């Protein structure tokens, strides 16, 4: 490589690092907002389950699974961008492992979604707004 190619590569990595800093800050804000909303929703559902309706453990379980998976993805993405900022290497073996973990979490999310959707289609609860209309 000549000096022009090296300086072009250094400039490109520098721009990527600056972009990763901005994306990381946005991701921190989004993660904090999500965690606050998720925590508030969990508190409301736990109170509802204790005080009013013991059947509300199903939405509570769904919210717990869903929120945990989304929070796991956010945390891993924060690690990805933090490593790029610290090391300047966007493509490394730890990054590939992290992206593999995110794909595994996405697969688990699909399985959880299928399980809860199948449960709702066979367990219709009119009190929660799930009803069926039959056209004569």
N, C-alpha and C positions, 0 to 999 in steps of 0.2 A: 504494500500500500504506500502511496505517496502522501505527502503532507496535506494535500488538499482533501483527499478522502478521509484522512484522520480527523481533520478539523470539521468536516461535514458530519462525521459520526459523533464527535464530541458535541456539536451543536444540537444534533437530533436527540441525543440522550439528555442533554440539558433541558431542552423543551419538554421532553417526556417527563422529566423529574418535576418541573414546575407544574405541569398538568396534573401529575399524581398528587402533588401537595394540595391543589385546589379540590380535586375529586375526593381526597381523604377528608378534608374539612367538611365538605358537603355530606359525605357518608357518616361522619361523626354526628352531625346535626340530625340527619335522618334516623340514625340508630337511636339517638337519645329521644327523639319525638316518638318513635315506634315503641321503645321500651316504656315510656311514660303512659302512652295510650293503652298498651298491652297490660301493664300493671293495673291501671285503673279499671279496665274491663274485667280482669281476673278478680279484683276485689269486689266489684259489683256482682259478678256471678256467684262468688263464694257466699256473699251475704244473702243473695236470693236463694241459693241452695239450702242454706242453714235455716233461714227464717220462713220461707214460703213454700217452695216446691222442691221436693227431693229429686224430681225428674230433671231438674236443670243441670245435673251433673254431666249429661251428654254434651250440651254446648260448652260447658266448662272444660271437659276433657278435650274437645275439639280445639278450643281456643288455646289450651295449654300446649297441645301438640303443634299446632300451626305456629304459634308465637315462638316456641322454642326453635323450630326449624328455621324460621325467618331470621331470628336473632343469631343463630349459628352461622348462617350465610353472611350476615352483616359483619360479624366479628372476624370471620376468615377473610372477607374482602378488605377489612381494615388492616389485617396482617399483610396481605398482598401489597397494598399500596404503601404501607410503612416500610416494608423491605425494599421496595423500589426506591423510595426516598432515601433510605439509609445506605444501601449498597449501590444503587444506580443500575442494577441488573434486572431488567424486567423478565428475562427468561432464564430460569434456573430450576434445578431439581426440586427444591422446596416449594417454589411457586407452582410447579406442575402437580405436586402432591396436594397442595391446597385446592387447586382447581378440580382435581379428582375427588376430593372430599365434598366440594360444592355439588358436583354431579351426583354423588351418592346421596346427599341431602335432598336434592331435587327428586331423585327416585323414591326416597322414603316419603317425601311430601305427596307424590302422586299416589302411592299406596295408601297413605292415611286418608287422602281425599276420596279415593275409591271406597275404602271401608266405611267412612262416615256417610257417603252418598248412598251406598247400598243399604245401610241401616235406616236412613231416612225414607227410602222408597218403600220399605216393607213395614216401617213402624210410623204410621201417620198419626200425628197428635194434633187434633184440631185446635186445642188450646194455644199452641205455639204458632198457629197460622198455616200449618200444613194440612191442606184439605184436598179433596178430590171431587171434581164435578163430572158427572156422567151425562152425556148428551143422549136424549131419548131418540 
